[in-house]
């Protein structure tokens, strides 16, 4: 082993990726919670809303994974692009 070089195994690389992404998500969630509290004016309402978002995310995960596995991949890609552009149009 060379001096000053730390060999990264695949599991170590995965750990570093998870660490960096978890840190980014934690920073984003903190800012998002403060932003929501400026509208809701109550910390418990922010918690309830975040719980609803999490439940919606889990439910959509359960619905969309089987949908993706059964559908035609090119048609699904075209549909997702169409929805992406429609959402950008609506936001503008």
C-alpha positions in Angstrom: 0.0 0.0 0.0 1.3 3.4 -0.9 1.8 6.0 1.8 -1.0 8.5 1.9 -3.4 6.5 -0.2 -6.5 5.1 1.4 -7.9 2.2 -0.7 -11.6 2.4 -1.2 -13.5 -0.8 -1.5 -16.9 -0.7 -3.3 -18.7 -0.8 0.0 -16.6 2.2 1.3 -17.4 4.1 -1.9 -21.1 3.4 -1.3 -20.7 4.6 2.2 -19.1 7.9 1.1 -21.9 8.4 -1.5 -24.6 7.8 1.2 -22.8 10.1 3.6 -22.6 13.0 1.1 -26.2 12.6 -0.1 -27.6 12.3 3.4 -25.8 15.4 4.4 -27.3 17.3 1.4 -30.8 16.0 2.2 -30.5 17.0 5.8 -29.4 20.5 4.8 -32.3 20.8 2.3 -34.9 19.5 4.8 -33.8 22.0 7.4 -34.2 24.9 5.0 -37.5 23.5 3.7 -38.9 23.2 7.3 -38.0 26.8 8.1 -39.6 27.9 4.8 -42.8 26.0 5.6 -42.9 27.4 9.1 -42.9 30.9 7.7 -46.2 30.0 6.0 -47.8 27.8 8.6 -46.7 29.6 11.7 -46.7 26.4 13.8 -44.0 23.7 14.1 -46.6 21.0 14.6 -48.3 21.9 11.3 -45.0 21.6 9.6 -44.5 18.1 11.1 -48.0 17.1 10.0 -47.4 18.4 6.4 -44.0 16.7 6.2 -45.6 13.4 7.4 -48.2 13.7 4.6 -45.5 14.3 2.1 -43.6 11.2 3.3 -46.8 9.1 3.2 -47.6 10.3 -0.3 -44.0 9.5 -1.4 -44.2 6.0 0.1 -47.6 5.3 -1.6 -46.4 6.6 -4.9 -43.3 4.4 -4.7 -45.5 1.4 -4.1 -47.7 2.3 -7.2 -45.0 3.5 -9.6 -42.5 0.7 -9.3 -44.8 -2.1 -10.6 -46.1 0.4 -13.3 -42.5 0.9 -14.5 -41.8 -2.8 -14.5 -44.8 -3.7 -16.6 -44.9 -0.8 -19.1 -43.0 -0.3 -22.4 -39.9 1.6 -21.5 -39.7 3.9 -24.5 -43.4 4.9 -24.2 -42.8 5.5 -20.4 -39.8 7.7 -21.2 -41.8 9.7 -23.7 -44.6 10.1 -21.2 -42.3 11.3 -18.5 -40.7 13.8 -20.8 -44.1 15.1 -21.8 -45.1 15.5 -18.1 -41.8 17.1 -17.4 -42.3 19.8 -20.1 -45.9 20.3 -19.1 -44.9 20.9 -15.5 -42.3 23.4 -16.5 -44.8 25.1 -18.7 -47.3 25.3 -15.8 -44.6 26.7 -13.5 -43.7 29.4 -15.9 
